[in-house]
Amino acid sequence: MDWAILDTQVFKWIILPLLIFMARIIDVSLGTMRIIFVNKGKKLLVPLLAFAEIIIWLLAIGQIMRNLNNIVCYLAYAGGFAMGNFIGLLIEEKLAMGNLIIRVITRKNAGQLIRSFKKALFGVTILDARGVRGKVNVVYSVIRRADLEHVIRIIKKFNPQAFYSVEDVRFVSRGVFPVKRPLLKRILGDGKRKGK
């Protein structure tokens, strides 16, 4: 390899900032994933991500310190940080890890909604309650994060104006869940649920 390229203006003002930008995207994406895995209790994966994240960060910050007079490197560093956060969240969304609890509150009889949940193999719990405007049904279901869009489609079909809320669940001891789809199909989509 010709090391003379490292002393060129092209390297200093274009290639180096691009390398810093890419390094920051990778290290911040890893950091975002690390935080998500900490919240999910993935004890073995977190240290590996932390190690890779800090090595990449050290390489990027080292280049900034060697090129303090290069404003383009600063911009690349900041831009990579911003883009890394965005990409980290996209990755987390695609992995769709963990469980959620979905709560539907409806004045309409929830029988149809319950049947739809059961048909889709989701567990369901219903409570009769009282709201500001009178009697309501509260329907709970603990679902996999990957199934959220499907569950929301079921709710919207039941009642397009239904009130529902979604919360993260850290731990579930038991429950009724549909058969888990392989990770690759969850990421790429298998088209089976799109029409439902």
MODELLER restraints for C-alpha pairs under 7 A, 6 or more apart:
rsr = mdl.restraints
at = mdl.atoms
rsr.add(forms.Gaussian(group=physical.xy_distance, feature=features.Distance(at['CA:5:A'], at['CA:11:A']), mean=6.57, stdev=0.5))
rsr.add(forms.Gaussian(group=physical.xy_distance, feature=features.Distance(at['CA:13:A'], at['CA:72:A']), mean=6.60, stdev=0.5))
rsr.add(forms.Gaussian(group=physical.xy_distance, feature=features.Distance(at['CA:17:A'], at['CA:72:A']), mean=6.20, stdev=0.5))
rsr.add(forms.Gaussian(group=physical.xy_distance, feature=features.Distance(at['CA:17:A'], at['CA:73:A']), mean=4.71, stdev=0.5))
rsr.add(forms.Gaussian(group=physical.xy_distance, feature=features.Distance(at['CA:17:A'], at['CA:76:A']), mean=5.36, stdev=0.5))
rsr.add(forms.Gaussian(group=physical.xy_distance, feature=features.Distance(at['CA:18:A'], at['CA:76:A']), mean=6.73, stdev=0.5))
rsr.add(forms.Gaussian(group=physical.xy_distance, feature=features.Distance(at['CA:20:A'], at['CA:60:A']), mean=5.39, stdev=0.5))
rsr.add(forms.Gaussian(group=physical.xy_distance, feature=features.Distance(at['CA:20:A'], at['CA:73:A']), mean=6.91, stdev=0.5))
rsr.add(forms.Gaussian(group=physical.xy_distance, feature=features.Distance(at['CA:20:A'], at['CA:76:A']), mean=6.13, stdev=0.5))
rsr.add(forms.Gaussian(group=physical.xy_distance, feature=features.Distance(at['CA:20:A'], at['CA:77:A']), mean=5.90, stdev=0.5))
rsr.add(forms.Gaussian(group=physical.xy_distance, feature=features.Distance(at['CA:21:A'], at['CA:76:A']), mean=4.68, stdev=0.5))
rsr.add(forms.Gaussian(group=physical.xy_distance, feature=features.Distance(at['CA:21:A'], at['CA:77:A']), mean=5.45, stdev=0.5))
rsr.add(forms.Gaussian(group=physical.xy_distance, feature=features.Distance(at['CA:21:A'], at['CA:79:A']), mean=6.54, stdev=0.5))
rsr.add(forms.Gaussian(group=physical.xy_distance, feature=features.Distance(at['CA:21:A'], at['CA:80:A']), mean=4.39, stdev=0.5))
rsr.add(forms.Gaussian(group=physical.xy_distance, feature=features.Distance(at['CA:22:A'], at['CA:80:A']), mean=6.34, stdev=0.5))
rsr.add(forms.Gaussian(group=physical.xy_distance, feature=features.Distance(at['CA:23:A'], at['CA:56:A']), mean=6.16, stdev=0.5))
rsr.add(forms.Gaussian(group=physical.xy_distance, feature=features.Distance(at['CA:23:A'], at['CA:60:A']), mean=6.20, stdev=0.5))
rsr.add(forms.Gaussian(group=physical.xy_distance, feature=features.Distance(at['CA:24:A'], at['CA:57:A']), mean=6.81, stdev=0.5))
rsr.add(forms.Gaussian(group=physical.xy_distance, feature=features.Distance(at['CA:24:A'], at['CA:60:A']), mean=6.94, stdev=0.5))
rsr.add(forms.Gaussian(group=physical.xy_distance, feature=features.Distance(at['CA:24:A'], at['CA:77:A']), mean=6.30, stdev=0.5))
rsr.add(forms.Gaussian(group=physical.xy_distance, feature=features.Distance(at['CA:24:A'], at['CA:80:A']), mean=4.63, stdev=0.5))
rsr.add(forms.Gaussian(group=physical.xy_distance, feature=features.Distance(at['CA:24:A'], at['CA:81:A']), mean=5.43, stdev=0.5))
rsr.add(forms.Gaussian(group=physical.xy_distance, feature=features.Distance(at['CA:24:A'], at['CA:84:A']), mean=6.46, stdev=0.5))
rsr.add(forms.Gaussian(group=physical.xy_distance, feature=features.Distance(at['CA:25:A'], at['CA:80:A']), mean=4.73, stdev=0.5))
rsr.add(forms.Gaussian(group=physical.xy_distance, feature=features.Distance(at['CA:25:A'], at['CA:81:A']), mean=5.98, stdev=0.5))
rsr.add(forms.Gaussian(group=physical.xy_distance, feature=features.Distance(at['CA:25:A'], at['CA:83:A']), mean=5.88, stdev=0.5))
rsr.add(forms.Gaussian(group=physical.xy_distance, feature=features.Distance(at['CA:25:A'], at['CA:84:A']), mean=3.83, stdev=0.5))
rsr.add(forms.Gaussian(group=physical.xy_distance, feature=features.Distance(at['CA:26:A'], at['CA:84:A']), mean=6.36, stdev=0.5))
rsr.add(forms.Gaussian(group=physical.xy_distance, feature=features.Distance(at['CA:27:A'], at['CA:53:A']), mean=4.62, stdev=0.5))
rsr.add(forms.Gaussian(group=physical.xy_distance, feature=features.Distance(at['CA:27:A'], at['CA:56:A']), mean=5.85, stdev=0.5))
rsr.add(forms.Gaussian(group=physical.xy_distance, feature=features.Distance(at['CA:27:A'], at['CA:57:A']), mean=6.05, stdev=0.5))
rsr.add(forms.Gaussian(group=physical.xy_distance, feature=features.Distance(at['CA:28:A'], at['CA:81:A']), mean=6.10, stdev=0.5))
rsr.add(forms.Gaussian(group=physical.xy_distance, feature=features.Distance(at['CA:28:A'], at['CA:84:A']), mean=4.81, stdev=0.5))
rsr.add(forms.Gaussian(group=physical.xy_distance, feature=features.Distance(at['CA:28:A'], at['CA:85:A']), mean=6.03, stdev=0.5))
rsr.add(forms.Gaussian(group=physical.xy_distance, feature=features.Distance(at['CA:29:A'], at['CA:84:A']), mean=4.81, stdev=0.5))
rsr.add(forms.Gaussian(group=physical.xy_distance, feature=features.Distance(at['CA:29:A'], at['CA:85:A']), mean=5.91, stdev=0.5))
rsr.add(forms.Gaussian(group=physical.xy_distance, feature=features.Distance(at['CA:29:A'], at['CA:87:A']), mean=6.11, stdev=0.5))
rsr.add(forms.Gaussian(group=physical.xy_distance, feature=features.Distance(at['CA:29:A'], at['CA:88:A']), mean=4.07, stdev=0.5))
rsr.add(forms.Gaussian(group=physical.xy_distance, feature=features.Distance(at['CA:30:A'], at['CA:49:A']), mean=6.11, stdev=0.5))
rsr.add(forms.Gaussian(group=physical.xy_distance, feature=features.Distance(at['CA:30:A'], at['CA:53:A']), mean=5.81, stdev=0.5))
rsr.add(forms.Gaussian(group=physical.xy_distance, feature=features.Distance(at['CA:30:A'], at['CA:88:A']), mean=6.96, stdev=0.5))
rsr.add(forms.Gaussian(group=physical.xy_distance, feature=features.Distance(at['CA:31:A'], at['CA:53:A']), mean=6.31, stdev=0.5))
rsr.add(forms.Gaussian(group=physical.xy_distance, feature=features.Distance(at['CA:32:A'], at['CA:85:A']), mean=6.68, stdev=0.5))
rsr.add(forms.Gaussian(group=physical.xy_distance, feature=features.Distance(at['CA:32:A'], at['CA:88:A']), mean=5.42, stdev=0.5))
rsr.add(forms.Gaussian(group=physical.xy_distance, feature=features.Distance(at['CA:33:A'], at['CA:88:A']), mean=6.29, stdev=0.5))
rsr.add(forms.Gaussian(group=physical.xy_distance, feature=features.Distance(at['CA:33:A'], at['CA:92:A']), mean=6.81, stdev=0.5))
rsr.add(forms.Gaussian(group=physical.xy_distance, feature=features.Distance(at['CA:34:A'], at['CA:46:A']), mean=5.47, stdev=0.5))
rsr.add(forms.Gaussian(group=physical.xy_distance, feature=features.Distance(at['CA:34:A'], at['CA:49:A']), mean=6.00, stdev=0.5))
rsr.add(forms.Gaussian(group=physical.xy_distance, feature=features.Distance(at['CA:34:A'], at['CA:50:A']), mean=6.71, stdev=0.5))
rsr.add(forms.Gaussian(group=physical.xy_distance, feature=features.Distance(at['CA:37:A'], at['CA:46:A']), mean=6.29, stdev=0.5))
rsr.add(forms.Gaussian(group=physical.xy_distance, feature=features.Distance(at['CA:38:A'], at['CA:46:A']), mean=6.45, stdev=0.5))
rsr.add(forms.Gaussian(group=physical.xy_distance, feature=features.Distance(at['CA:40:A'], at['CA:170:A']), mean=6.26, stdev=0.5))
rsr.add(forms.Gaussian(group=physical.xy_distance, feature=features.Distance(at['CA:64:A'], at['CA:73:A']), mean=6.40, stdev=0.5))
rsr.add(forms.Gaussian(group=physical.xy_distance, feature=features.Distance(at['CA:94:A'], at['CA:187:A']), mean=5.28, stdev=0.5))
rsr.add(forms.Gaussian(group=physical.xy_distance, feature=features.Distance(at['CA:95:A'], at['CA:187:A']), mean=6.36, stdev=0.5))
rsr.add(forms.Gaussian(group=physical.xy_distance, feature=features.Distance(at['CA:96:A'], at['CA:145:A']), mean=5.20, stdev=0.5))
rsr.add(forms.Gaussian(group=physical.xy_distance, feature=features.Distance(at['CA:96:A'], at['CA:146:A']), mean=4.84, stdev=0.5))
rsr.add(forms.Gaussian(group=physical.xy_distance, feature=features.Distance(at['CA:97:A'], at['CA:145:A']), mean=5.96, stdev=0.5))
rsr.add(forms.Gaussian(group=physical.xy_distance, feature=features.Distance(at['CA:97:A'], at['CA:146:A']), mean=6.95, stdev=0.5))
rsr.add(forms.Gaussian(group=physical.xy_distance, feature=features.Distance(at['CA:98:A'], at['CA:144:A']), mean=6.00, stdev=0.5))
rsr.add(forms.Gaussian(group=physical.xy_distance, feature=features.Distance(at['CA:98:A'], at['CA:145:A']), mean=5.69, stdev=0.5))
rsr.add(forms.Gaussian(group=physical.xy_distance, feature=features.Distance(at['CA:99:A'], at['CA:142:A']), mean=6.76, stdev=0.5))
rsr.add(forms.Gaussian(group=physical.xy_distance, feature=features.Distance(at['CA:99:A'], at['CA:143:A']), mean=5.55, stdev=0.5))
rsr.add(forms.Gaussian(group=physical.xy_distance, feature=features.Distance(at['CA:99:A'], at['CA:144:A']), mean=4.35, stdev=0.5))
rsr.add(forms.Gaussian(group=physical.xy_distance, feature=features.Distance(at['CA:99:A'], at['CA:145:A']), mean=5.17, stdev=0.5))
rsr.add(forms.Gaussian(group=physical.xy_distance, feature=features.Distance(at['CA:99:A'], at['CA:168:A']), mean=6.31, stdev=0.5))
rsr.add(forms.Gaussian(group=physical.xy_distance, feature=features.Distance(at['CA:99:A'], at['CA:169:A']), mean=5.35, stdev=0.5))
rsr.add(forms.Gaussian(group=physical.xy_distance, feature=features.Distance(at['CA:100:A'], at['CA:142:A']), mean=5.64, stdev=0.5))
rsr.add(forms.Gaussian(group=physical.xy_distance, feature=features.Distance(at['CA:100:A'], at['CA:143:A']), mean=5.33, stdev=0.5))
rsr.add(forms.Gaussian(group=physical.xy_distance, feature=features.Distance(at['CA:100:A'], at['CA:144:A']), mean=6.04, stdev=0.5))
rsr.add(forms.Gaussian(group=physical.xy_distance, feature=features.Distance(at['CA:100:A'], at['CA:145:A']), mean=5.80, stdev=0.5))
rsr.add(forms.Gaussian(group=physical.xy_distance, feature=features.Distance(at['CA:100:A'], at['CA:166:A']), mean=6.54, stdev=0.5))
rsr.add(forms.Gaussian(group=physical.xy_distance, feature=features.Distance(at['CA:100:A'], at['CA:167:A']), mean=5.50, stdev=0.5))
rsr.add(forms.Gaussian(group=physical.xy_distance, feature=features.Distance(at['CA:100:A'], at['CA:168:A']), mean=4.61, stdev=0.5))
rsr.add(forms.Gaussian(group=physical.xy_distance, feature=features.Distance(at['CA:100:A'], at['CA:169:A']), mean=5.11, stdev=0.5))
rsr.add(forms.Gaussian(group=physical.xy_distance, feature=features.Distance(at['CA:101:A'], at['CA:140:A']), mean=6.91, stdev=0.5))
rsr.add(forms.Gaussian(group=physical.xy_distance, feature=features.Distance(at['CA:101:A'], at['CA:141:A']), mean=5.71, stdev=0.5))
rsr.add(forms.Gaussian(group=physical.xy_distance, feature=features.Distance(at['CA:101:A'], at['CA:142:A']), mean=4.36, stdev=0.5))
rsr.add(forms.Gaussian(group=physical.xy_distance, feature=features.Distance(at['CA:101:A'], at['CA:143:A']), mean=6.20, stdev=0.5))
rsr.add(forms.Gaussian(group=physical.xy_distance, feature=features.Distance(at['CA:101:A'], at['CA:166:A']), mean=5.71, stdev=0.5))
rsr.add(forms.Gaussian(group=physical.xy_distance, feature=features.Distance(at['CA:101:A'], at['CA:167:A']), mean=5.35, stdev=0.5))
rsr.add(forms.Gaussian(group=physical.xy_distance, feature=features.Distance(at['CA:101:A'], at['CA:168:A']), mean=6.46, stdev=0.5))
rsr.add(forms.Gaussian(group=physical.xy_distance, feature=features.Distance(at['CA:101:A'], at['CA:169:A']), mean=6.43, stdev=0.5))
rsr.add(forms.Gaussian(group=physical.xy_distance, feature=features.Distance(at['CA:102:A'], at['CA:140:A']), mean=5.77, stdev=0.5))
rsr.add(forms.Gaussian(group=physical.xy_distance, feature=features.Distance(at['CA:102:A'], at['CA:141:A']), mean=5.40, stdev=0.5))
rsr.add(forms.Gaussian(group=physical.xy_distance, feature=features.Distance(at['CA:102:A'], at['CA:142:A']), mean=6.34, stdev=0.5))
rsr.add(forms.Gaussian(group=physical.xy_distance, feature=features.Distance(at['CA:102:A'], at['CA:164:A']), mean=6.87, stdev=0.5))
rsr.add(forms.Gaussian(group=physical.xy_distance, feature=features.Distance(at['CA:102:A'], at['CA:165:A']), mean=5.74, stdev=0.5))
rsr.add(forms.Gaussian(group=physical.xy_distance, feature=features.Distance(at['CA:102:A'], at['CA:166:A']), mean=4.57, stdev=0.5))
rsr.add(forms.Gaussian(group=physical.xy_distance, feature=features.Distance(at['CA:102:A'], at['CA:167:A']), mean=6.64, stdev=0.5))
rsr.add(forms.Gaussian(group=physical.xy_distance, feature=features.Distance(at['CA:103:A'], at['CA:138:A']), mean=6.79, stdev=0.5))
rsr.add(forms.Gaussian(group=physical.xy_distance, feature=features.Distance(at['CA:103:A'], at['CA:139:A']), mean=5.65, stdev=0.5))
rsr.add(forms.Gaussian(group=physical.xy_distance, feature=features.Distance(at['CA:103:A'], at['CA:140:A']), mean=4.67, stdev=0.5))
rsr.add(forms.Gaussian(group=physical.xy_distance, feature=features.Distance(at['CA:103:A'], at['CA:141:A']), mean=6.73, stdev=0.5))
rsr.add(forms.Gaussian(group=physical.xy_distance, feature=features.Distance(at['CA:103:A'], at['CA:164:A']), mean=5.34, stdev=0.5))
rsr.add(forms.Gaussian(group=physical.xy_distance, feature=features.Distance(at['CA:103:A'], at['CA:165:A']), mean=5.26, stdev=0.5))
rsr.add(forms.Gaussian(group=physical.xy_distance, feature=features.Distance(at['CA:103:A'], at['CA:166:A']), mean=6.47, stdev=0.5))
rsr.add(forms.Gaussian(group=physical.xy_distance, feature=features.Distance(at['CA:104:A'], at['CA:138:A']), mean=5.64, stdev=0.5))
rsr.add(forms.Gaussian(group=physical.xy_distance, feature=features.Distance(at['CA:104:A'], at['CA:139:A']), mean=5.01, stdev=0.5))
rsr.add(forms.Gaussian(group=physical.xy_distance, feature=features.Distance(at['CA:104:A'], at['CA:140:A']), mean=6.52, stdev=0.5))
rsr.add(forms.Gaussian(group=physical.xy_distance, feature=features.Distance(at['CA:104:A'], at['CA:163:A']), mean=5.84, stdev=0.5))
rsr.add(forms.Gaussian(group=physical.xy_distance, feature=features.Distance(at['CA:104:A'], at['CA:164:A']), mean=4.24, stdev=0.5))
rsr.add(forms.Gaussian(group=physical.xy_distance, feature=features.Distance(at['CA:104:A'], at['CA:165:A']), mean=6.68, stdev=0.5))
rsr.add(forms.Gaussian(group=physical.xy_distance, feature=features.Distance(at['CA:105:A'], at['CA:136:A']), mean=6.57, stdev=0.5))
rsr.add(forms.Gaussian(group=physical.xy_distance, feature=features.Distance(at['CA:105:A'], at['CA:137:A']), mean=5.74, stdev=0.5))
rsr.add(forms.Gaussian(group=physical.xy_distance, feature=features.Distance(at['CA:105:A'], at['CA:138:A']), mean=4.59, stdev=0.5))
rsr.add(forms.Gaussian(group=physical.xy_distance, feature=features.Distance(at['CA:105:A'], at['CA:139:A']), mean=6.44, stdev=0.5))
rsr.add(forms.Gaussian(group=physical.xy_distance, feature=features.Distance(at['CA:105:A'], at['CA:163:A']), mean=5.55, stdev=0.5))
rsr.add(forms.Gaussian(group=physical.xy_distance, feature=features.Distance(at['CA:105:A'], at['CA:164:A']), mean=6.17, stdev=0.5))
rsr.add(forms.Gaussian(group=physical.xy_distance, feature=features.Distance(at['CA:106:A'], at['CA:136:A']), mean=5.46, stdev=0.5))
rsr.add(forms.Gaussian(group=physical.xy_distance, feature=features.Distance(at['CA:106:A'], at['CA:137:A']), mean=5.36, stdev=0.5))
rsr.add(forms.Gaussian(group=physical.xy_distance, feature=features.Distance(at['CA:106:A'], at['CA:138:A']), mean=6.62, stdev=0.5))
rsr.add(forms.Gaussian(group=physical.xy_distance, feature=features.Distance(at['CA:106:A'], at['CA:162:A']), mean=6.30, stdev=0.5))
rsr.add(forms.Gaussian(group=physical.xy_distance, feature=features.Distance(at['CA:106:A'], at['CA:163:A']), mean=6.69, stdev=0.5))
rsr.add(forms.Gaussian(group=physical.xy_distance, feature=features.Distance(at['CA:107:A'], at['CA:135:A']), mean=6.50, stdev=0.5))
rsr.add(forms.Gaussian(group=physical.xy_distance, feature=features.Distance(at['CA:107:A'], at['CA:136:A']), mean=4.46, stdev=0.5))
rsr.add(forms.Gaussian(group=physical.xy_distance, feature=features.Distance(at['CA:107:A'], at['CA:137:A']), mean=6.24, stdev=0.5))
rsr.add(forms.Gaussian(group=physical.xy_distance, feature=features.Distance(at['CA:110:A'], at['CA:137:A']), mean=6.55, stdev=0.5))
rsr.add(forms.Gaussian(group=physical.xy_distance, feature=features.Distance(at['CA:112:A'], at['CA:158:A']), mean=6.92, stdev=0.5))
rsr.add(forms.Gaussian(group=physical.xy_distance, feature=features.Distance(at['CA:113:A'], at['CA:155:A']), mean=6.83, stdev=0.5))
rsr.add(forms.Gaussian(group=physical.xy_distance, feature=features.Distance(at['CA:113:A'], at['CA:158:A']), mean=5.85, stdev=0.5))
rsr.add(forms.Gaussian(group=physical.xy_distance, feature=features.Distance(at['CA:114:A'], at['CA:124:A']), mean=6.81, stdev=0.5))
rsr.add(forms.Gaussian(group=physical.xy_distance, feature=features.Distance(at['CA:116:A'], at['CA:154:A']), mean=6.82, stdev=0.5))
rsr.add(forms.Gaussian(group=physical.xy_distance, feature=features.Distance(at['CA:117:A'], at['CA:124:A']), mean=6.92, stdev=0.5))
rsr.add(forms.Gaussian(group=physical.xy_distance, feature=features.Distance(at['CA:121:A'], at['CA:177:A']), mean=6.21, stdev=0.5))
rsr.add(forms.Gaussian(group=physical.xy_distance, feature=features.Distance(at['CA:121:A'], at['CA:178:A']), mean=5.05, stdev=0.5))
rsr.add(forms.Gaussian(group=physical.xy_distance, feature=features.Distance(at['CA:122:A'], at['CA:176:A']), mean=5.84, stdev=0.5))
rsr.add(forms.Gaussian(group=physical.xy_distance, feature=features.Distance(at['CA:122:A'], at['CA:177:A']), mean=5.32, stdev=0.5))
rsr.add(forms.Gaussian(group=physical.xy_distance, feature=features.Distance(at['CA:122:A'], at['CA:178:A']), mean=6.15, stdev=0.5))
rsr.add(forms.Gaussian(group=physical.xy_distance, feature=features.Distance(at['CA:123:A'], at['CA:141:A']), mean=5.77, stdev=0.5))
rsr.add(forms.Gaussian(group=physical.xy_distance, feature=features.Distance(at['CA:123:A'], at['CA:142:A']), mean=6.90, stdev=0.5))
rsr.add(forms.Gaussian(group=physical.xy_distance, feature=features.Distance(at['CA:123:A'], at['CA:175:A']), mean=6.59, stdev=0.5))
rsr.add(forms.Gaussian(group=physical.xy_distance, feature=features.Distance(at['CA:123:A'], at['CA:176:A']), mean=4.59, stdev=0.5))
rsr.add(forms.Gaussian(group=physical.xy_distance, feature=features.Distance(at['CA:123:A'], at['CA:177:A']), mean=6.44, stdev=0.5))
rsr.add(forms.Gaussian(group=physical.xy_distance, feature=features.Distance(at['CA:124:A'], at['CA:139:A']), mean=6.79, stdev=0.5))
rsr.add(forms.Gaussian(group=physical.xy_distance, feature=features.Distance(at['CA:124:A'], at['CA:140:A']), mean=5.69, stdev=0.5))
rsr.add(forms.Gaussian(group=physical.xy_distance, feature=features.Distance(at['CA:124:A'], at['CA:141:A']), mean=4.75, stdev=0.5))
rsr.add(forms.Gaussian(group=physical.xy_distance, feature=features.Distance(at['CA:125:A'], at['CA:139:A']), mean=5.69, stdev=0.5))
rsr.add(forms.Gaussian(group=physical.xy_distance, feature=features.Distance(at['CA:125:A'], at['CA:140:A']), mean=5.06, stdev=0.5))
rsr.add(forms.Gaussian(group=physical.xy_distance, feature=features.Distance(at['CA:125:A'], at['CA:141:A']), mean=6.41, stdev=0.5))
rsr.add(forms.Gaussian(group=physical.xy_distance, feature=features.Distance(at['CA:126:A'], at['CA:137:A']), mean=6.71, stdev=0.5))
rsr.add(forms.Gaussian(group=physical.xy_distance, feature=features.Distance(at['CA:126:A'], at['CA:138:A']), mean=5.57, stdev=0.5))
rsr.add(forms.Gaussian(group=physical.xy_distance, feature=features.Distance(at['CA:126:A'], at['CA:139:A']), mean=4.43, stdev=0.5))
rsr.add(forms.Gaussian(group=physical.xy_distance, feature=features.Distance(at['CA:126:A'], at['CA:140:A']), mean=6.26, stdev=0.5))
rsr.add(forms.Gaussian(group=physical.xy_distance, feature=features.Distance(at['CA:127:A'], at['CA:137:A']), mean=5.76, stdev=0.5))
rsr.add(forms.Gaussian(group=physical.xy_distance, feature=features.Distance(at['CA:127:A'], at['CA:138:A']), mean=5.05, stdev=0.5))
rsr.add(forms.Gaussian(group=physical.xy_distance, feature=features.Distance(at['CA:127:A'], at['CA:139:A']), mean=6.46, stdev=0.5))
rsr.add(forms.Gaussian(group=physical.xy_distance, feature=features.Distance(at['CA:128:A'], at['CA:136:A']), mean=6.14, stdev=0.5))
rsr.add(forms.Gaussian(group=physical.xy_distance, feature=features.Distance(at['CA:128:A'], at['CA:137:A']), mean=4.83, stdev=0.5))
rsr.add(forms.Gaussian(group=physical.xy_distance, feature=features.Distance(at['CA:128:A'], at['CA:138:A']), mean=6.33, stdev=0.5))
rsr.add(forms.Gaussian(group=physical.xy_distance, feature=features.Distance(at['CA:129:A'], at['CA:135:A']), mean=5.92, stdev=0.5))
rsr.add(forms.Gaussian(group=physical.xy_distance, feature=features.Distance(at['CA:129:A'], at['CA:136:A']), mean=5.25, stdev=0.5))
rsr.add(forms.Gaussian(group=physical.xy_distance, feature=features.Distance(at['CA:129:A'], at['CA:137:A']), mean=5.89, stdev=0.5))
rsr.add(forms.Gaussian(group=physical.xy_distance, feature=features.Distance(at['CA:129:A'], at['CA:138:A']), mean=6.73, stdev=0.5))
rsr.add(forms.Gaussian(group=physical.xy_distance, feature=features.Distance(at['CA:130:A'], at['CA:136:A']), mean=5.53, stdev=0.5))
rsr.add(forms.Gaussian(group=physical.xy_distance, feature=features.Distance(at['CA:143:A'], at['CA:177:A']), mean=6.71, stdev=0.5))
rsr.add(forms.Gaussian(group=physical.xy_distance, feature=features.Distance(at['CA:146:A'], at['CA:186:A']), mean=6.86, stdev=0.5))
rsr.add(forms.Gaussian(group=physical.xy_distance, feature=features.Distance(at['CA:150:A'], at['CA:193:A']), mean=6.90, stdev=0.5))
rsr.add(forms.Gaussian(group=physical.xy_distance, feature=features.Distance(at['CA:156:A'], at['CA:162:A']), mean=6.92, stdev=0.5))
